[in-house]
Amino acid sequence: MCGIAGWVRREGGPVTEDPGLAEGMARTMACRGPDGQGVRADRQATLIHTRLAVIDVAGGGQPMTAAAEGVPEDPDDAEPAAVLTYNGEVYNFQELRAELAGLGHRFRTRSDTEVVLHAYLEWGERCVERLEGMFAFAVWDPRRRTLLLARDRFGIKPLYYAPTAEGLVFGSEPKTLLVHPAVRPTVDLDGLRVLFSMARAPGESVYRDIRDLPPGHTLTYGPGGRVSLRRYWQLEARPHEDGLDDTVRTVRELLENSVARELVSDVPLSVLLSGGLDSSAVAALAARARARSGGDPIRTTTVTYSGYSDDFTPDLVRSAPDAPYARAVAEHIGADHLEIELTTADLIDPAARRGVLRAQDVPAPFGDMDTSTYRAFAGVSRHSKVALTGESADEIFGGYSWVHIPDLADEEQFPWVAFEQWHPGTRDGLGQGLLSPAFAARLDMPAYYAERYSHAMAQIPRLAGESAEERRAREICHLHLTHWLPRLLERNDRLSMISGLEVRVPFCDHRLVQYAYDIPWEMKTFDGREKSLLRAAVADLLPEQVLERPKAPFPVSQDATYTKALHAEFAEVLADPASPVRPLLDLEKARSVVGPAGEAAAQDWLHRMNIEMALQVNTWLREHGDSVEL
């Protein structure tokens, strides 16, 4: 995986950028691309790349150029036909390469990068419709004086842009765009709503000048500064005509194919294994594919906490620790298994917590969940440069608890927001429980969610003749894929790429998602449990205790020492009159949660997120407060 960035200015406009600007933007992406860096510029456009070499380590350097007839140019050529900076993996690149070769294209590398470049030369902007995988890229076409930005169907790979008075700036992360002098780091009230939102609309960004290129879209910046945004892919509502047995078989085939394609790598690869159904299915299919090809046993990695299994206490959504299940799967499939054990000191370490905030650019309420993920990815990166996960199975197969609670699923709002409002620890919103009434009123998150929900519902494709139950199930699936999953994918990308680790998501294969989207809810839950179809599809691959294990989210610390350390840090913030977060808080309520009366509730992870968010916002405001319009 890599980092991409650059800018284009209006034709004939003055060259105002500092000569060191490209280098400065590249430095912000050094962690995304530790294996190489490149810049390609002409008078109108500059493309920047930092490389994490995964496919064709020796030959895939970027930005990559090509001549009109498809022959890669010498890097010193002043006027190539196209220049590409690309981040991602196109899993059907070998098939596309063969097709393009048959059309007369010649290749000098084995990389998927070169295939994407030639695909653009052959099919132009519509090349994205042929790409299968995760990607974000920019192509500068000097002949047409046009810049094309493109992002994969689900937004697995990030891409931001900022229109400016002189042109357009783009990059993999906001911090990269903010190096450019034309992009201001301003956060207004709308940006703060996005910051606290758990249902961001496609395209929204915390920073006023920066936009998120929506998944499944391209953006073209053409002569005269003309900007055109085009959707090239979206889910469709189609009748599902397969019976149960054929459906189970097709799900298995689609997932098996996706996992096999995502094992292609010229560098070490592993599977992130929690011992839950989703990651276990990926690990088992990966092990089977590796065995068929005669390769080494698949490597699996699990994260746990010191003493977690011995002292585990079930909570609302976690009935058992992950590690014993992960070990059972690893033994069952013959994996080379590694456990990463984190201590409370690892989780409360100020450097790690700052690293999480730096990786994500803006605060998040997830606290030790983010810190442990950050630490886990760093641990995996010591032996692997690529990791497969089970992310997005819950979205397409109905794994979340709120989907199965009618009172929550049937509310006219995002069901996970309904869950927040149901739980005492998040009744005011995830991470918003300590905000002052005055600031919460200014944010007016209920109105924000209502507007976003109404717009999201209007985008959902309908199928004539559906029952009310089936229609609502389709709506919830679509809402998850468009307003919940992108947040999780962005989190995975940021927390992995800061350690130079590429994370792949087999369940995000668009063919599998489209097929699963069309399956009736009655069939998805044919045996009365969550993810019935997925269980049936991998029933022959996994130990019985894993197949029977209910859905459990990422583990959180249950060590009271962690909560006490969090309380001590928060008490210091509250005692300091200069703490920038203080004006946003209900100070009386905040002081009550760090005292003895609040200790029991704060041990609950959802209550604890209120403190986690306040601490992150405080650190963020110390660094960027001058740009935040409060």
Secondary structure, DSSP 4 states (H G I P E B T S, - for coil): -EEEEEEEE-TT----S-TTHHHHHHHTTTTT-BTEEEEEE-SSEEEEEEE---SSTTT--SSEEE-TTSPBPPTT-SS-SEEEEEEEEETTHHHHHHHHHHTT---SS--HHHHHHHHHHHHGGGGGGG--EEEEEEEEETTTTEEEEEE-TT--S--EEEE-SSEEEEESSHHHHTTSTTS---B-HHHHHHHH-SSPPTT--SSTT-EEPPTTEEEEEEGGGEEEEEE------------HHHHHHHHHHHHHHHHHHTT--SS-EEEE--SSHHHHHHHHHHHHHHHHTT-PPPEEEEEEETTTTTS----SS--S-SHHHHHHHHHHHT-EEEEEEE-HHHHH-HHHHHHHHHHHSS--TTTHHHHHHHHHHHHHHTT-SEEE--TTHHHHHT-SGGGG-HHHHTSSS-HHHHHHHHSGGGTT-TT-TTB-HHHHHHH-HHHHHHHHHHHHHHT----TT--HHHHHHHHHHHHIIIIIHHHHHHHHHHHHHTTT-EEE-GGG-HHHHHHHHHS-HHHHTTTSSTTHHHHHHTTTTS-HHHHTPPP--------HHHHHHHHHHHHHHHH-TT-TTGGGB-HHHHHHHTSHHHHHHHHSHHHHHHHHHHHHHHHHHHHHGGGB--
